Amino acid sequence: MQTILITGGTGTIGKSLTPFLLNKGYQVIILTRHPEKYTSNNEKLSYAAWDVSADLINEEAIEEADYIIHLAGENVATKKWTEKRKKEIVESRVHSSALLVKALTTLPNKVKAVISASAIGWYGENKPNEKQFVETDIANHDFLGETCRLWEESINPVETLGIRLVKFRSGIVLSKNGGALTEFLNPLKLGISTIFGSGNQIVSWIHSEDLCNMYLFAIENNLLQGVFNAVAPQPVTNKQLMLTLAKMKRNKFYIAVHIPTFILKFVLGEMSIEILKSANVSSEKIQQNGFKFSFESIEDAFKNLLN
């Protein structure tokens, strides 16, 4: 039985990934600042302590791990982007990576691969009729672009240790465990489908099950290495996404409401840029490497998630 160590395992993606990996027969250790808060009835699941700010990590967890999935990082969407918050977002990623690299450098371990999260915030905005973003495109110079660049660079040193490294730039993750889908559904409880700005901006998304399968694919495929976009093959406009969700959730009993750009900018500040920009991102590279999506269309994804 092989052991997978997960950082950020108590977040939205981790909540889907942990039971998925347990069902596949793996042993899972989740690193958390407060392992005493968690109990498990599954003998294959355990929690171990780490504290990035104090530069502390459970040494036994590192020694037991065959693979590491690195998801740790402050949620970019829960608070307004003040200068303090932006610093927290960057440092939570860079410092946690540095702690992992230090542990792998100084502690005995048998880690075969590190699979690290990143995000399509790496890319800028697609102009109309421009080609899809691909993995070789350079990082954008805005806040999220720089954050993703620093994030990916911070985990790169594991390669110098002879450890295989895979980085997944995730799009918007649609999950039953919270996150974006919950935010999309909340107004629909009142019969309102909220469309951001014009609604014409392209959204690159992925079903959480496909993302979990992608992490498993990276673990079990020894030849997979480098950066891959973790997005579904069929991106949609914001309007398509929201209206498809509304129709499937409420049939005809909803009203579509456009939230004007100036209101989004007032309420969200700089974060509104990410909601209003087009991010048309290609999934071709991961597919060329043999990965098969279960949910290629937004209709198939919502049909599953709303069931």
Rosetta silent file (secondary structure, phi, psi, omega in degrees, C-alpha in Angstrom):
SEQUENCE: MQTILITGGTGTIGKSLTPFLLNKGYQVIILTRHPEKYTSNNEKLSYAAWDVSADLINEEAIEEADYIIHLAGENVATKKWTEKRKKEIVESRVHSSALLVKALTTLPNKVKAVISASAIGWYGENKPNEKQFVETDIANHDFLGETCRLWEESINPVETLGIRLVKFRSGIVLSKNGGALTEFLNPLKLGISTIFGSGNQIVSWIHSEDLCNMYLFAIENNLLQGVFNAVAPQPVTNKQLMLTLAKMKRNKFYIAVHIPTFILKFVLGEMSIEILKSANVSSEKIQQNGFKFSFESIEDAFKNLLN
SCORE:     score description
SCORE:     0.000 S_00000001
   1 L     0.000  123.771 -178.835    0.000    0.000    0.000 S_00000001
   2 L   -93.171  151.805 -173.926    1.499    3.314   -1.086 S_00000001
   3 E  -111.107  132.224  176.816    1.145    6.505    0.917 S_00000001
   4 E  -112.974  123.857  176.972    0.181    9.915   -0.432 S_00000001
   5 E   -96.143  127.547 -177.032    0.933   12.983    1.672 S_00000001
   6 E  -118.777  126.512  168.219   -1.394   15.929    0.970 S_00000001
   7 E   -94.881  147.035 -177.848   -0.845   19.554    1.920 S_00000001
   8 L    68.619   24.181 -174.137   -3.980   21.699    1.895 S_00000001
   9 L   -73.000  -10.830  179.769   -6.013   18.528    2.187 S_00000001
  10 L   -94.884    2.844  177.720   -8.780   20.150    4.233 S_00000001
  11 L   -84.300 -174.830 -175.329   -9.669   22.590    1.420 S_00000001
  12 H   -58.601  -48.635 -179.566  -12.278   22.200   -1.325 S_00000001
  13 H   -67.544  -43.037  179.798  -10.093   20.128   -3.650 S_00000001
  14 H   -60.261  -34.431  179.728   -8.664   18.081   -0.796 S_00000001
  15 H   -66.002  -27.622  174.788  -12.178   17.193    0.407 S_00000001
  16 H   -85.817  -39.659 -172.578  -12.834   15.548   -2.960 S_00000001
  17 H   -71.410  -38.549 -176.117   -9.355   14.128   -3.465 S_00000001
  18 H   -61.393  -54.999  178.679   -8.923   12.399   -0.104 S_00000001
  19 H   -63.552  -31.926  178.155  -11.914    9.993   -0.291 S_00000001
  20 H   -60.941  -47.383 -178.933  -11.155    9.455   -3.986 S_00000001
  21 H   -70.227  -36.473  176.956   -7.604    8.282   -3.233 S_00000001
  22 H   -62.281  -40.992  178.878   -8.728    6.186   -0.260 S_00000001
  23 H   -67.117  -21.746  177.836  -11.218    4.403   -2.514 S_00000001
  24 L   -86.962   -0.275  174.979   -8.373    3.680   -4.926 S_00000001
  25 L    96.916    6.658  179.665   -6.516    1.850   -2.166 S_00000001
  26 L   -86.502  152.871  168.271   -3.956    4.463   -1.179 S_00000001
  27 E   -88.235  138.288 -176.422   -3.002    5.440    2.340 S_00000001
  28 E  -124.878  131.285  171.202   -3.428    9.192    2.860 S_00000001
  29 E  -116.903  127.102  178.796   -1.738   11.520    5.334 S_00000001
  30 E  -106.087  124.614  175.224   -3.038   15.082    5.499 S_00000001
  31 E   -83.588  130.306 -179.229   -0.744   17.809    6.785 S_00000001
  32 E  -149.636  154.282  178.210   -2.598   20.390    8.872 S_00000001
  33 L   -69.747  -24.327 -175.779   -1.788   22.961   11.527 S_00000001
  34 L  -130.638   71.506 -179.087   -4.329   21.373   13.860 S_00000001
  35 H   -63.238  -21.920 -179.388   -4.350   17.577   13.481 S_00000001
  36 H   -67.685  -17.352 -179.793   -6.048   17.294   16.870 S_00000001
  37 H   -78.389  -14.077 -171.520   -9.237   18.718   15.317 S_00000001
  38 L  -115.607  138.272  173.389   -9.649   15.763   12.977 S_00000001
  39 L  -126.699  155.524 -179.077  -10.581   12.165   13.623 S_00000001
  40 L  -139.585  136.181  173.879  -10.921    9.333   11.143 S_00000001
  41 L   -90.758    0.025 -179.440  -12.715    6.014   11.199 S_00000001
  42 L  -101.844  119.991 -177.196  -10.636    4.921    8.226 S_00000001
  43 L   -66.514  -14.597  179.754   -7.372    3.247    9.173 S_00000001
  44 L   -89.251   -4.521 -179.120   -5.881    4.381    5.868 S_00000001
  45 E  -115.699  129.546  176.998   -6.389    8.080    6.688 S_00000001
  46 E  -141.975  165.435 -178.806   -4.337   10.008    9.224 S_00000001
  47 E  -123.284  140.106 -179.285   -3.447   13.610   10.034 S_00000001
  48 E  -132.837  154.895 -173.358   -0.012   15.009   10.795 S_00000001
  49 E   -87.829  141.649  162.577    1.151   18.413   11.995 S_00000001
  50 E  -149.072  154.604  178.835    2.939   21.120   10.118 S_00000001
  51 E  -142.076  101.850 -174.469    3.269   24.838   10.729 S_00000001
  52 L   -62.799  -40.863 -177.772    4.661   26.785    7.818 S_00000001
  53 L   -64.867  -29.092  179.179    5.123   30.004    9.809 S_00000001
  54 L   -96.983    1.516  178.395    7.181   28.130   12.416 S_00000001
  55 L    61.561   39.324 -177.814    9.082   26.083    9.784 S_00000001
  56 E  -118.008  140.708  177.464    7.869   22.826   11.369 S_00000001
  57 E  -149.355  143.147  179.973    6.774   19.609    9.665 S_00000001
  58 L   -67.162  115.529 -173.982    6.089   16.091   10.915 S_00000001
  59 H   -67.995  -35.769  179.949    9.210   14.136    9.970 S_00000001
  60 H   -64.017  -35.770  179.390    7.517   10.727   10.049 S_00000001
  61 H   -63.106  -40.716  177.576    4.956   11.904    7.506 S_00000001
  62 H   -65.746  -42.494 -177.587    7.748   12.829    5.083 S_00000001
  63 H   -67.765  -30.379 -178.208    9.522    9.529    5.662 S_00000001
  64 H   -82.693  -20.642 -170.468    6.346    7.502    5.068 S_00000001
  65 L   -73.201  135.325  169.036    5.267    9.305    1.877 S_00000001
  66 L   -94.447  -30.807  179.381    5.646    7.725   -1.550 S_00000001
  67 E  -141.005  152.383  174.749    4.038   10.738   -3.246 S_00000001
  68 E  -123.505  129.040  171.067    3.230   14.305   -2.237 S_00000001
  69 E  -108.379  118.064 -171.573    0.256   16.291   -3.519 S_00000001
  70 E  -105.564  100.999 -177.983    0.853   19.958   -2.748 S_00000001
  71 L  -110.639   -6.728 -168.403   -2.395   21.952   -2.595 S_00000001
  72 L   -62.194  139.303  176.834   -1.613   24.365    0.244 S_00000001
  73 L   162.774  141.837  178.241   -2.364   28.049   -0.222 S_00000001
  74 L   -60.706  140.981  178.693   -4.735   30.728    1.022 S_00000001
  75 L   -64.534  127.529 -175.845   -8.019   30.905   -0.909 S_00000001
  76 L   -78.350  -14.051 -169.659   -7.783   33.771   -3.397 S_00000001
  77 L  -108.832    1.133 -173.063  -11.534   34.409   -3.533 S_00000001
  78 L   -89.350  -21.230 -178.068  -12.700   34.654    0.084 S_00000001
  79 L  -136.672  156.656  177.670  -11.477   38.164    0.948 S_00000001
  80 L   -63.314  147.052 -175.559  -10.874   41.451   -0.838 S_00000001
  81 L   -82.907   74.744  168.617   -7.347   41.833   -2.205 S_00000001
  82 L   -73.904  168.237  177.568   -5.812   44.322    0.175 S_00000001
  83 H   -60.588  -37.741  178.080   -2.022   44.553    0.128 S_00000001
  84 H   -64.062  -44.576 -178.786   -1.968   42.486    3.315 S_00000001
  85 H   -65.813  -40.031  179.168   -4.219   39.815    1.803 S_00000001
  86 H   -62.790  -38.621  176.828   -2.174   39.629   -1.389 S_00000001
  87 H   -62.806  -41.740  178.730    0.965   39.089    0.684 S_00000001
  88 H   -62.849  -41.313 -179.137   -0.779   36.259    2.573 S_00000001
  89 H   -61.778  -46.184 -178.921   -1.860   34.615   -0.699 S_00000001
  90 H   -68.711  -49.833 -174.112    1.665   34.633   -2.120 S_00000001
  91 H   -66.395  -32.513  179.262    3.518   33.680    1.058 S_00000001
  92 H   -62.376  -30.440  179.394    1.161   30.807    1.883 S_00000001
  93 H   -84.678  -50.175 -175.542    2.188   29.191   -1.395 S_00000001
  94 H   -66.854  -44.672 -177.425    5.857   30.098   -1.574 S_00000001
  95 H   -70.854  -35.323  177.987    6.676   29.387    2.069 S_00000001
  96 H   -68.018  -37.743  175.203    4.814   26.073    2.158 S_00000001
  97 H   -62.561  -43.599 -179.270    6.711   24.953   -0.948 S_00000001
  98 H   -61.318  -37.695  178.670    9.987   26.020    0.647 S_00000001
  99 H   -66.575  -40.269  176.660    9.201   23.960    3.748 S_00000001
 100 H   -63.551  -45.586  179.999    8.499   20.890    1.612 S_00000001
 101 H   -60.760  -43.308  178.990   11.710   21.368   -0.365 S_00000001
 102 H   -61.674  -44.209 -179.787   13.697   21.747    2.846 S_00000001
 103 H   -63.047  -42.878 -178.965   12.136   18.593    4.327 S_00000001
 104 H   -69.948  -25.360  179.206   12.829   16.562    1.190 S_00000001
 105 H   -79.182  -36.222 -170.461   16.407   17.835    1.135 S_00000001
 106 H  -104.557  -19.672 -175.495   17.246   17.145    4.784 S_00000001
 107 L  -106.044  146.091  173.698   15.054   14.184    5.811 S_00000001
 108 L   -60.595  134.177  179.688   15.283   10.537    4.736 S_00000001
 109 L  -157.197  165.016  179.420   12.454    9.901    2.272 S_00000001
 110 L  -125.211   26.200 -175.047   11.295    7.681   -0.586 S_00000001
 111 L   -65.532  124.802 -178.697    9.191   10.268   -2.428 S_00000001
 112 L   -91.502  -31.193 -177.013    8.888    9.364   -6.107 S_00000001
 113 E  -155.940  149.103  170.325    6.925   12.389   -7.308 S_00000001
 114 E  -116.997  126.753  176.691    5.487   15.712   -6.195 S_00000001
 115 E  -112.433  114.347 -172.112    2.269   16.855   -7.855 S_00000001
 116 E  -111.157  139.837  173.840    1.739   20.541   -7.195 S_00000001
 117 E   -75.180  147.674  166.062   -1.278   22.739   -7.719 S_00000001
 118 E  -145.188 -163.302 -176.660   -1.094   25.938   -9.693 S_00000001
 119 E  -151.384  158.797  179.010   -3.795   27.904  -11.500 S_00000001
 120 H   -74.408    0.842  167.874   -4.748   29.365  -14.854 S_00000001
 121 H   -59.009  -15.815  173.851   -4.326   32.745  -13.189 S_00000001
 122 H   -52.341  -36.923 -173.553   -0.859   32.262  -14.723 S_00000001
 123 L   -91.009  160.625  176.420   -2.350   33.530  -17.994 S_00000001
 124 L   -86.507 -136.190 -178.571   -3.626   36.959  -18.887 S_00000001
 125 L  -112.633  134.496  172.440   -6.758   37.718  -20.857 S_00000001
 126 L   -75.847  128.713  169.899   -7.707   36.281  -24.228 S_00000001
 127 L   -82.121  159.198  179.878   -8.712   38.924  -26.712 S_00000001
 128 L   -53.594  134.847  177.180  -11.546   37.977  -29.129 S_00000001
 129 L    69.874    8.580  174.314  -10.466   35.393  -31.708 S_00000001
 130 L   -78.234  156.839  178.496   -7.077   34.846  -30.056 S_00000001
 131 L   -66.667  160.189  176.811   -5.735   31.302  -29.725 S_00000001
 132 L   -66.534  150.439  174.258   -6.213   29.349  -26.523 S_00000001
 133 E   -69.283  140.209  176.134   -3.568   29.687  -23.838 S_00000001
 134 L  -125.811  167.996 -170.370   -1.075   26.800  -23.720 S_00000001
 135 L   -61.956  -23.797 -178.826    1.478   25.746  -21.144 S_00000001
 136 L   -83.117   -7.464  177.782    4.422   27.432  -22.892 S_00000001
 137 L   -66.739  142.219 -177.440    2.838   30.900  -22.667 S_00000001
 138 L   -74.004  159.545  179.774    4.655   33.186  -20.246 S_00000001
 139 L   -67.221  141.441  175.155    3.121   34.297  -16.968 S_00000001
 140 L   -69.895  159.415 -175.555    1.038   37.443  -17.044 S_00000001
 141 L   -95.441   11.439  175.735    2.358   40.445  -15.119 S_00000001
 142 L   -84.889 -175.158 -173.833   -0.761   41.022  -13.012 S_00000001
 143 H   -60.822  -49.565 -177.728   -1.169   39.878   -9.413 S_00000001
 144 H   -69.231  -35.058  177.039   -2.382   36.331  -10.088 S_00000001
 145 H   -60.849  -46.285  178.641    0.092   35.832  -12.910 S_00000001
 146 H   -67.215  -37.473  177.835    2.981   36.777  -10.636 S_00000001
 147 H   -60.614  -46.792 -179.394    1.520   34.699   -7.797 S_00000001
 148 H   -65.857  -37.199  178.339    1.368   31.601  -10.002 S_00000001
 149 H   -63.173  -47.265  178.818    4.882   32.214  -11.322 S_00000001
 150 H   -64.893  -37.591  178.768    6.313   32.460   -7.804 S_00000001
 151 H   -59.757  -50.791 -178.217    4.196   29.467   -6.722 S_00000001
 152 H   -68.346  -40.596  179.491    5.545   27.237   -9.475 S_00000001
 153 H   -63.940  -31.536 -176.138    9.125   28.447   -9.081 S_00000001
 154 H   -69.232  -25.230 -179.856    9.004   27.744   -5.346 S_00000001
 155 H   -97.522  -11.979 -177.726    8.381   24.019   -5.869 S_00000001
 156 H   -55.593  -33.395 -177.092   10.782   23.604   -8.818 S_00000001
 157 H   -59.598  -16.691  178.680   13.820   22.720   -6.633 S_00000001
 158 H   -62.991  -24.994  178.785   12.416   19.231   -5.943 S_00000001
 159 H   -65.140  -33.336  179.554   13.541   18.340   -9.472 S_00000001
 160 H   -68.880  -14.289  177.286   17.162   18.921   -8.468 S_00000001
 161 H   -90.768    4.102 -179.200   16.645   16.171   -5.861 S_00000001
 162 L    80.136   18.867 -179.974   15.797   13.691   -8.606 S_00000001
 163 L  -100.846  131.927  178.765   12.080   13.761   -7.786 S_00000001
 164 E   -66.238  134.481 -176.937    9.567   13.829  -10.631 S_00000001
 165 E  -123.686  129.490  174.600    7.529   17.036  -10.599 S_00000001
 166 E  -124.643  135.452  178.573    4.101   17.653  -12.151 S_00000001
 167 E  -124.132  128.255 -179.189    2.278   20.988  -11.917 S_00000001
 168 E  -109.400  118.305  174.483   -1.429   21.391  -12.688 S_00000001
 169 E   -89.200   98.552 -173.774   -2.789   24.828  -13.593 S_00000001
 170 E   -81.063  143.650  167.881   -6.405   24.409  -12.565 S_00000001
 171 L   -84.847 -161.958  177.343   -9.342   26.318  -13.955 S_00000001
 172 E   -67.061  121.836 -176.572  -12.491   26.974  -11.930 S_00000001
 173 E   -90.540  122.331  178.226  -13.168   23.728  -10.058 S_00000001
 174 E   -98.270  117.716 -171.342  -16.820   22.683   -9.938 S_00000001
 175 E  -142.181  152.155  173.434  -17.394   20.525   -6.882 S_00000001
 176 L   -75.531  -11.644 -175.064  -20.132   19.327   -4.555 S_00000001
 177 L   -96.495   30.079  177.180  -17.813   20.240   -1.667 S_00000001
 178 E   102.616 -158.532  179.991  -18.199   23.996   -1.904 S_00000001
 179 E    79.258 -146.034 -172.119  -16.173   26.542   -3.813 S_00000001
 180 H   -61.021  -41.305 -176.280  -17.408   28.198   -7.013 S_00000001
 181 H   -61.781  -40.255  177.153  -20.472   26.011   -7.542 S_00000001
 182 H   -59.901  -42.499  178.894  -21.883   26.902   -4.131 S_00000001
 183 H   -65.388  -36.427  178.549  -21.459   30.599   -4.935 S_00000001
 184 H   -68.425  -34.699 -174.887  -23.198   30.126   -8.290 S_00000001
 185 H   -79.770  -27.747 -174.655  -26.105   28.259   -6.694 S_00000001
 186 L   -54.472  -49.199  178.808  -26.806   30.651   -3.817 S_00000001
 187 H   -64.883  -27.028 -179.153  -28.675   33.312   -5.895 S_00000001
 188 H   -67.342  -19.683  174.975  -30.636   30.548   -7.631 S_00000001
 189 H   -62.333  -25.901  178.229  -32.292   29.778   -4.303 S_00000001
 190 H  -100.419    7.018  179.004  -34.078   33.097   -4.881 S_00000001
 191 L    80.012   22.109 -177.756  -34.668   32.345   -8.557 S_00000001
 192 E  -116.263  126.686  173.622  -31.897   34.660   -9.770 S_00000001
 193 E  -102.632  112.682 -174.088  -29.187   33.667  -12.249 S_00000001
 194 E   -92.340  122.877  178.392  -26.343   36.172  -11.878 S_00000001
 195 E  -109.886  130.745 -173.509  -24.311   36.959  -14.987 S_00000001
 196 E   -87.955  120.561  179.604  -21.097   38.912  -14.477 S_00000001
 197 L    61.673 -133.680  178.940  -20.716   41.990  -16.676 S_00000001
 198 L   -72.041  -24.884 -176.215  -21.538   41.217  -20.309 S_00000001
 199 L    82.150    1.039 -177.490  -21.290   37.488  -19.640 S_00000001
 200 L   -87.922   -7.340 -179.315  -19.240   37.044  -22.820 S_00000001
 201 L   -68.284  139.711 -177.518  -15.971   36.327  -21.018 S_00000001
 202 E   -79.515  135.393  178.802  -14.682   32.773  -21.473 S_00000001
 203 E  -114.625  122.154  173.985  -14.542   30.536  -18.400 S_00000001
 204 L   -98.472  120.282 -169.325  -12.176   27.554  -18.303 S_00000001
 205 E  -128.181  170.518  173.625  -13.543   25.068  -15.768 S_00000001
 206 E  -153.897  139.569  174.521  -13.058   21.469  -14.613 S_00000001
 207 E   -71.828  140.005 -177.230  -15.245   18.950  -12.771 S_00000001
 208 H   -59.401  -32.238  178.784  -13.697   17.967   -9.433 S_00000001
 209 H   -66.580  -39.667  176.227  -13.862   14.279  -10.377 S_00000001
 210 H   -65.799  -37.958  178.515  -11.785   14.914  -13.485 S_00000001
 211 H   -65.540  -41.836  176.093   -9.304   16.907  -11.407 S_00000001
 212 H   -60.861  -45.031  177.836   -9.027   14.040   -8.909 S_00000001
 213 H   -61.768  -33.091  179.336   -8.498   11.602  -11.766 S_00000001
 214 H   -68.109  -41.375  176.468   -5.820   13.904  -13.153 S_00000001
 215 H   -63.389  -41.519  177.421   -3.882   13.851   -9.876 S_00000001
 216 H   -63.974  -40.865  178.058   -4.169   10.061   -9.813 S_00000001
 217 H   -58.593  -40.623  179.270   -3.044    9.948  -13.449 S_00000001
 218 H   -68.404  -34.909  178.430    0.052   11.953  -12.493 S_00000001
 219 H   -68.538  -44.271 -170.255    0.831    9.595   -9.623 S_00000001
 220 H   -90.174  -10.190  178.801    0.461    6.418  -11.642 S_00000001
 221 L  -103.920   99.069 -174.147    2.040    7.620  -14.906 S_00000001
 222 L   -65.370  -16.736 -177.981    5.791    7.623  -14.294 S_00000001
 223 L   -90.878  -10.735 -177.278    6.483    9.405  -17.572 S_00000001
 224 L   -76.361  127.726 -177.332    4.287   12.416  -16.822 S_00000001
 225 L  -156.629  145.924  176.908    6.368   15.458  -15.949 S_00000001
 226 E   103.346 -157.271 -173.455    6.135   19.230  -16.230 S_00000001
 227 E  -102.583  137.215  178.469    3.239   21.675  -16.456 S_00000001
 228 E  -139.192  140.282  172.943   -0.293   20.815  -17.588 S_00000001
 229 E   -77.208  129.370  177.815   -3.504   22.810  -17.783 S_00000001
 230 E  -104.039   78.021 -179.478   -6.225   21.204  -15.667 S_00000001
 231 L  -138.655  152.193  177.194   -9.268   22.416  -17.572 S_00000001
 232 L   -68.878  156.329 -177.461  -12.126   20.702  -19.403 S_00000001
 233 L   -68.575  -16.229 -175.053  -11.909   20.529  -23.218 S_00000001
 234 L  -122.249   84.583  174.718  -14.978   22.740  -23.719 S_00000001
 235 L   -64.850  159.102 -177.990  -14.703   26.179  -22.079 S_00000001
 236 E  -134.598  166.464  171.683  -17.878   28.275  -22.014 S_00000001
 237 E   -77.319  160.479  176.165  -18.866   31.896  -21.611 S_00000001
 238 H   -58.618  -38.459  179.471  -19.930   33.083  -18.184 S_00000001
 239 H   -64.773  -44.899  177.898  -23.440   33.565  -19.575 S_00000001
 240 H   -59.481  -44.637 -177.805  -23.555   29.984  -20.931 S_00000001
 241 H   -61.197  -50.471 -173.991  -22.339   28.611  -17.624 S_00000001
 242 H   -69.780  -38.493 -179.295  -24.828   30.508  -15.467 S_00000001
 243 H   -73.545  -34.941  175.601  -27.855   29.979  -17.725 S_00000001
 244 H   -62.783  -44.111  178.089  -27.109   26.268  -18.161 S_00000001
 245 H   -62.554  -43.772 -178.804  -26.931   25.904  -14.395 S_00000001
 246 H   -62.807  -45.129 -178.797  -30.149   27.871  -13.918 S_00000001
 247 H   -64.260  -39.916 -177.495  -32.095   25.829  -16.474 S_00000001
 248 H   -75.030  -26.900 -178.647  -30.918   22.525  -15.030 S_00000001
 249 H   -88.190  -38.355 -171.402  -31.596   23.615  -11.458 S_00000001
 250 H  -127.237    9.874 -178.447  -34.867   25.538  -11.835 S_00000001
 251 L    59.248 -116.294 -179.990  -36.185   24.701  -15.322 S_00000001
 252 L  -101.079    2.289 -169.969  -37.860   27.946  -16.463 S_00000001
 253 L   -94.608   67.939  177.099  -38.364   29.413  -13.002 S_00000001
 254 L  -157.470  163.218  175.450  -35.546   31.934  -12.794 S_00000001
 255 E  -122.939  129.735  176.281  -34.626   35.446  -13.885 S_00000001
 256 E   -83.538  126.836 -178.953  -31.261   36.234  -15.490 S_00000001
 257 E  -125.736  122.369  175.366  -29.692   39.355  -13.990 S_00000001
 258 E   -81.914  126.121  174.381  -26.529   40.979  -15.327 S_00000001
 259 E   -88.571  114.246 -175.616  -24.333   42.401  -12.550 S_00000001
 260 L   -58.651  148.932 -178.694  -22.830   45.575  -14.042 S_00000001
 261 H   -56.698  -41.146 -175.431  -19.068   45.805  -14.303 S_00000001
 262 H   -66.317  -30.975  178.166  -18.873   48.955  -12.140 S_00000001
 263 H   -71.094  -43.029  177.985  -20.676   47.203   -9.263 S_00000001
 264 H   -60.252  -41.660  179.391  -18.320   44.216   -9.428 S_00000001
 265 H   -65.969  -37.280 -179.913  -15.328   46.560   -9.401 S_00000001
 266 H   -68.430  -44.396 -175.937  -16.755   48.479   -6.433 S_00000001
 267 H   -75.817  -43.342 -171.798  -17.561   45.372   -4.382 S_00000001
 268 H   -99.686  -16.283 -178.082  -14.589   43.172   -5.303 S_00000001
 269 H    66.365 -137.550 -176.386  -11.907   45.691   -6.160 S_00000001
 270 H   -60.842  -29.356 -179.589   -8.930   44.243   -8.031 S_00000001
 271 H   -61.400  -23.521 -178.909  -10.369   40.717   -7.771 S_00000001
 272 H   -61.664  -25.204  178.752  -13.090   41.731  -10.235 S_00000001
 273 H   -56.847  -41.703 -176.443  -10.494   41.551  -13.028 S_00000001
 274 H   -70.394  -28.712  179.855  -10.403   37.763  -12.698 S_00000001
 275 H   -78.408  -30.919 -172.498  -14.192   37.460  -12.905 S_00000001
 276 H   -96.574  -13.043 -176.910  -14.498   39.719  -15.931 S_00000001
 277 L   -87.850  152.323  174.389  -11.550   38.571  -18.047 S_00000001
 278 L   -83.722  131.194  176.414  -11.667   35.825  -20.683 S_00000001
 279 L  -130.476   87.871 -178.271   -9.450   32.841  -19.932 S_00000001
 280 L   -96.008  100.079 -168.046   -9.686   30.426  -22.838 S_00000001
 281 E  -114.401  137.324 -175.093   -7.242   27.691  -21.847 S_00000001
 282 L   -85.243  141.048  174.108   -6.309   24.554  -23.788 S_00000001
 283 L  -104.619    8.493 -170.526   -6.491   21.001  -22.378 S_00000001
 284 H   -61.295  -38.733 -174.803   -4.753   19.497  -25.406 S_00000001
 285 H   -62.751  -47.569 -178.854   -1.404   18.721  -23.745 S_00000001
 286 H   -67.062  -33.417  177.120   -2.801   16.512  -20.970 S_00000001
 287 H   -68.710  -38.464  177.545   -5.061   14.762  -23.488 S_00000001
 288 H   -64.184  -23.805  177.576   -2.132   14.103  -25.798 S_00000001
 289 L   -89.159    8.468  171.155   -0.454   12.403  -22.840 S_00000001
 290 L   103.760    2.539 -178.972   -3.328    9.942  -22.548 S_00000001
 291 L   -80.128  136.566  179.204   -5.714   11.528  -20.048 S_00000001
 292 L  -113.352  125.819  177.908   -9.429   10.973  -20.710 S_00000001
 293 L   -81.389  141.627  172.887  -12.039   13.387  -19.363 S_00000001
 294 L   -88.604  -26.114 -176.565  -15.291   12.075  -17.914 S_00000001
 295 L  -130.190   92.243 -177.784  -16.978   15.479  -18.146 S_00000001
 296 L   -87.268  -30.447 -177.321  -16.091   17.366  -21.315 S_00000001
 297 L  -108.832  154.230  179.988  -19.190   19.583  -21.515 S_00000001
 298 H   -66.345  -30.074  177.973  -20.685   21.886  -18.904 S_00000001
 299 H   -64.332  -45.148  179.377  -24.052   20.122  -19.350 S_00000001
 300 H   -64.435  -38.578 -179.182  -22.540   16.750  -18.403 S_00000001
 301 H   -64.469  -48.708 -178.169  -20.753   18.304  -15.440 S_00000001
 302 H   -68.369  -34.973  178.136  -23.850   19.984  -14.008 S_00000001
 303 H   -58.381  -40.817  179.060  -26.004   16.906  -14.637 S_00000001
 304 H   -73.573  -46.195 -173.716  -23.633   14.959  -12.403 S_00000001
 305 H   -70.382  -28.827 -178.338  -23.066   17.644   -9.770 S_00000001
 306 L   -89.649   -6.311 -178.691  -26.755   18.485   -9.335 S_00000001
 307 L   -73.085    0.000    0.000  -27.815   14.849   -9.048 S_00000001
